[in-house]
Amino acid sequence: MTSEERFGVTEDGFVVKGIDRIIADQQTRARAMFGDDVDLTSGSALRKVLDAAAFDTHELWRALESQYYGTFVTTAQGPSLDLLGRDLGLRRRELRARGTVFLTLANEEDDRRYALPQGTVLLTEPAADTPVLAFRSTRTALLSTEQRSTTVEAEAVTRGETGNIAAGTRLRLDPEWARHNLDLGAAEVQAVAQQSFQDGDIGESDAVYRARLLGVPRTVWTQEALLAQVLDVNGVRDAAVFDPLGGVEATRRTFGTFRYGSRAFSRDRQTGSPYFFDIVVAAEPGWPWNSGEALVPGVYDEVLAVVRQWRPVSIFPDVLAANQVDVGMRATLVVEAGHDEEAVKGAILDAVRASVNRLRLGHGVLHSDIVLSSRTVAGVVDVRNLRLRRFAPAFGQTSYGGGVYGGARELSVGENLDLAPDEIARFSVETSMADLQVVVA
């Protein structure tokens, strides 16, 4: 039997027997049972019975194939993937409910603009029978005397269908968050859900869930196991563990000079003696770092609580905020005639923001990636003289080799923006460092 004739579980996976092969095998058995002169033409009764049975057999083969691949995380789908996740102790998460909020400004000062940054925390009105729900804006909103109202997209802080609020639900700024992050003065901002929030009752996709299952560590105390827990905390965009004493320290004078079996390289750490390491955490925009700054739990306390459950005895973490680097750009855009120049600029800023905000800690911004993101916008013919810009880090809590402090600077054409291991890039479409000039082709 050749490899092409093997069906079922093989070295290359599960091979399904095709409908044509099933029909051919059934006709061969029919001739062996009833003789070579049996009528197997398309109009015969026996042929119709064999064809009906062949389709059922083919469906059985497909079911066996699905069951076989459903036993592996890399190929399982739907309920099969849920069962594998249950075995690993990691269930499929619900999505965060999303919708639009209508904001209105009142009691404002003349000649002043009020900026509500990305991550602005909005709360539902307190009621006796329902808990207070928290939502975060996903874009910056600008309000002024000339524009007293605007709409902004928002998402629920807590996953699940509880965030599916109805249209017309009144919201308000979190007073503690506003006190720490805004300076509204006598101005007031009123908010109402413009449409019903949706998708809170939908589970995350198979691709996202599969990636989480593949990243589940099989050990209790390693950097990978710790990161898997920290990255699952609400409000954490990325994290990194800095363990200066982990591994072999080859810089010591005695390294390579001692004799095995004669004396110890160094004494073992005694049980109970403290050992410290650092966890650098990059929070999502607007998410409070400490509890008490908003109704939303602070990232620092949430991460610390998770690490306490996983650390061994006398192992102490130092949770630090990552240095956030605002990234900008200056370029000349060549646009086809007939396209709205402002719409093209807005689409490019949105594309670049999505590209930059996906980067992780220490990952620099590549000049080629920004050019590629800009060229994907409809109507853009060319991007010329693109220069990347950077602000100084927003925080100065950590320094692991390379953190740049000081004023903003502009790079040369074609130069990449490199970041230190404790820095993370952020691009805002409202930043003053975005300077785009449009030339009609």
N, C-alpha and C positions, 0 to 999 in steps of 0.2 A: 504494500500500500504506500503510495507516494504521499509527500507532505500536503499536496493539494487535495487529497482524498480524506484527510483526517478532519474530523469534526468534533465539537465539544471542547474540552479543556486540552490545550496543546501548549507547547513551549512558547508560542507567540501570543498566548491568550486564549480566549474562547472564540471558536470558529462556528458560526451558525450555518446549518445546512440550508441552502437556498430552496425556494419553492420549486424550481425546475428540477433540482436533484431529487427532491422528495417525490414528485410526480413520476419521475423516471424509475425510481426504486419501487414504487407501488405498482407501476405497470409491469415491471420485471417479475415481481412476485405474483401478479395476477396471471401472467402467461405460464409461470411455473405451476400454478395451482389448477388453471382451467384449460391449459393447452395454448399452443402458439396461434391457433386460429380464433381465439377469443376476440370478440368485437370491442375494440378500445377506441373507436372513432369518437369524435367530439359529440356526436348526437346519441351515443349509446347510453343506456341506463347505468351500466357498470362504470363507464368513464365519469359520469356525473357524480356518482357516489365516491369514487376515488378522488376526484378533484375537491369535493367538499371536505373529505377527511384530510387531504393534503394541506389545505389552508389552516385547519385546526392544528395539525402537527407543526406547521411553520410558526404559528403563534406560540406553541409550547416551547419551541426552540428559542424564540425571542425572549420568552419569560425566563428561561434558564440562563440566557446570556445576561439579562438584567440582574438576576439573582447573583450570578457569579461576580460581576463587576460591582455589585452593591456591597461586597465585603471588603473593598479597599477604599480608603479615604480619597485617593487621587481620582477615582472614577465613580464613586457612589453619588447618587442624586436623590433629592427629595427626602422621603421618609427613611430610606436606607442610610443616608448621611446623618439624619437625626439620631438613628440608633447607634451609629458609630460614635457620634458625639456624646451620647449618654454613657457609653462605655468609658470614654475619656474624662467624664465629669465636666463637659463643656457644652451647654445647650445653645441652641440657635437663639440669637438675640432679636428682639423686635426693633423696628426702625423708630426714629424719632419723628413724631408728627410735625408736619410742615404746613405753612400757610402764609398769607400776607396780612399785615397789620396796617391800619390807617392811623397815622399820627397827626395830631393837631396841636399847634402852639398857641398859647394864650399868655397875656400879661408880659409880653416880650418887650425888650428895650429897642429903641430905634437904632438903625445903623449897626446892628449886631447880628451875627450868624451863630446859631446854636448847632453844634455837631454832636450827634449821638453815634458813637463809634460802633464798629462791628463788635458784637458780644454784649450789647446793652441788654440788661436783664429786665424783663417785664413780668409782672405778677397778675394773676386773676384776683378779682375782688374777694375778700374773705366772706365765707358763708358758713352757716351753722352745720349744714349737712354735707358739704364738700370740702376737701382740703385745698389749700392754696397751691396752684400750679405755677411753675416758673418756665419762662421762654426766653430765648436769646436771639437777637437779631443777627442775620448773616451778612448784612451790608451796612455801610455807614449811611446815616440819614442827615441831611442838612435842612435846617428850618430857619426862617428869618421873617421880617415884616413883609417882604415881597412874596414869600412862599411860606404861608403858615401851615400848610398841610402837605403830606407826602405819604407814600406807601413804602413799606420795607418788608422783606421776607424774614420770617422767624421760624425757629424750630424749638420743640420742647426739650427741656433739660433732661427729663426722665423718659426713658424709652417705654413704649407700650401704648395701648389704646386710651389710657387716661388723658393723653395729650390731644386727643381728637375733640377739641372744643368746637362749639357751634359758631356759625357766623353771627356777628353782633355781640359776642362776649366782650365785656369791658375789661380792659387791662390798665395797669398803672406801672410807673417806674418803680423798681425796687428802691426804697428810700435809702437803705444802707449802701447799696451799690452806687447810687447817684451821689451820695455824700462823699464817697471816696474817689469817684472818677469824673464827676461833672461839676460845673460851676454855673448853675442856671440862674442864680439870684432869685428874683421874684417871679421869673417865668415858670410856667407850668406846661407839661406835655401830657395830653390825653391820648389814649390809645384804644382802639376797638378792632376786633378781628373782622377783617373785610370779607373773608370767606371761611367756610368750615375747614379746620385743619384735618389733614388726611395722612394716611400711610402709617399711623401709629400701631395699627393692628396687623401690619404685614411683617413677616420675618425677613431677616437679611437674606441676600441671594446665596445660592449654592457656592458661587465663586468666593465670596467674602467669608462665608462660614468654613469652607474648605481650607482657605488660607489660615484661618485661626486654628483649625484642628491640626494642620501640618506643623504649626509653630508651637504646639503644646510640648513643653520639655518633659522628658521621661525621668528626670532626676529632681531631687528636692531642693538642693542648694547649689545653684550655679548662677552665673551671670545671666544666662539665657532664661532660666526659670524665673529669676527675679524680674527681668525685663518683661516677660510675658504677663506677669501680674500687674506691673506698674502701667504698662501700655493699655490695659483694660480699664483703668480708672477714668471716670468721667472727667472731661476737661483736659486730659493729657494728649497733646499733639505728638510728642516724641520724647524719648528719654534715653539716657546713656549711663552706664555704670563705670566709674573711674576707681579702680582698685590699684593703688600704687605699689602695694606689696604682694599682689597676686603673681604667681609664676616664679621662675627662677630669677634671682637678682644677680646678674652676671657682672655688675659693677663693683662688687665687694673685692677687697684685696685678696682674700683667701680663696676666691673662686678659681678652681683648677689647680690649686697647690696642695690641697689636703689629700691624705691617703685613706681610701675607703677601708673600713674595718679597724683602723688605728685610733681615729678620733672623730668626733662628730663635727659636721660642717657648721652647724649652729644648733643651739638648744631648741627643743620643741616649745611651742607656745603652751603655757600651762592653762589648764581649764579654769575659766573664771577671769583670766587676764583680758582686758578690753582690746578689741580690734575695731578699727574704724574704716569706713569707705564712703565714697561720695556717690550720690545719685543726682545727676543733672536732669531736670525736668523742664521741657518746653510746654507751656500751657497754651491752650487755644485762645485766640484774641478775646479780650474782655472777661475771661474767666477769672474769678477772684483767687488770689494766691493764698490768703489766710481766711479761715472761717471768721464770721462776724462782719465781713465786708459786704455780704449779700446773703439773701436767703439760700442761694446756691452754696453747697459745701465747698470750702476752700481746697484747692489742689494739694497744698502742702499737708494738711491734716489727713486727707484721704490717702495719699501715697504713704504717709508715715504709718497709718493704721494697717494698710495692706502689708508693708514690709515687716512690721512687728509680728505678723502671723507666720512669716516665712523664715525669719532670720534664726540662726542657731544661738545658743547661749553666749552672751558677752560679745556678740557681733552687733555693732551700732552703726546705723546709716546717718549720713548728713545730707539731707535733702536740700538741694540748691536750685534756684531759678536759672534757666539758661539765658544767655545774652541774646536778645532779639535784635536783629539787624534789619532795618528798613531798607529796601532795595528800590531804586528808581531807574529811569532810562531817559536818554535823549536820542532822537533819531529823526530822519527825514523819510516820510512815506510817499511812495509813488502810487497814486490811486487812479483807477480808470475813470474816465469822464462819465458823468451821470450818477455816480454814487454819492450819498450823503457823507460829507467829510466828517462831521461830528459823530455820526453813527459808526463809521469805520474806526475812528479813534476809540470810541467806547468799546467796540467789540475787541479791538487789540488789547486794550487795558484789561478787559475781563479774561481774555485768553492767557495773557502773561501772568495775571494774578493767580489763576488756577494752576499754572505750571510752577511758579515759584513757591506757592503755599503748599505744594505737595512734597517739597524737599525736606529731608530729615536733618538732624543735628550734624553739623560739620560738612554737609554737602554744599559745595559752592554753586553759584549760578553760572552756567555756561552761556557764552555769547551765542553759540550756534543754536541752543535751545530757544532762546528768546527770538532769534531771527525766524526759526521754524514756526514758533507759535504765532508770530505776526503774519507770516506768509500764508497761513491757513485761513485767514479772514477773507471773505469774498470781497473782490474789488481791489485788493492790494496787489500791485504789480511787482514792487521791489521795496526793500528796506535798506536805506543807505546811512552810512556814518553812525551806526548804532554804538552808543557808549553807555555802559552800565554805571550807575551811581549807588552810593551807599551812605547811610547815616551811621553815626556811632552807635554801639550797642545800647539798647534801652536800659539794661541792667549791668551792674558791675560786680555781681556776687561771686563769679567764678573766673578763674584764669588758668586754662590748661594748655598754654603754649600757643600764642598767636592772636589773642583778643586785641582788637584795635580800639583805642579810646581817643576821642578827640573830635574834630569837626568832620563834616561830610566831604567826600571827595569823588571825583569823576575819573573813570578809567579811560584808557585809550581805546581806539576802535579795534575790535577783535579780541580785547583782553577779557579773560574770565574773572569773575569776582570770587576769590577764595575766602573760605570761612574757617575759623578755628574749630576744634572739636566741640567746644561748648557754645558755639554760636549757631543760630538758626535764622534763616532768611524769611522775610515777610514782605509782600508787595501789596500796597493799598492803591486802589484806583483813584483815591482822593489825595494822594500824596503830592506835595508841591515839587517833588523831584521828577515827575513825569512830564517831559517836554517833547511833544510830537508836532512836527511841522509837516504839512500836507502839500504835495505837488501833484497836479493833475497831469496824467500822461498824455 
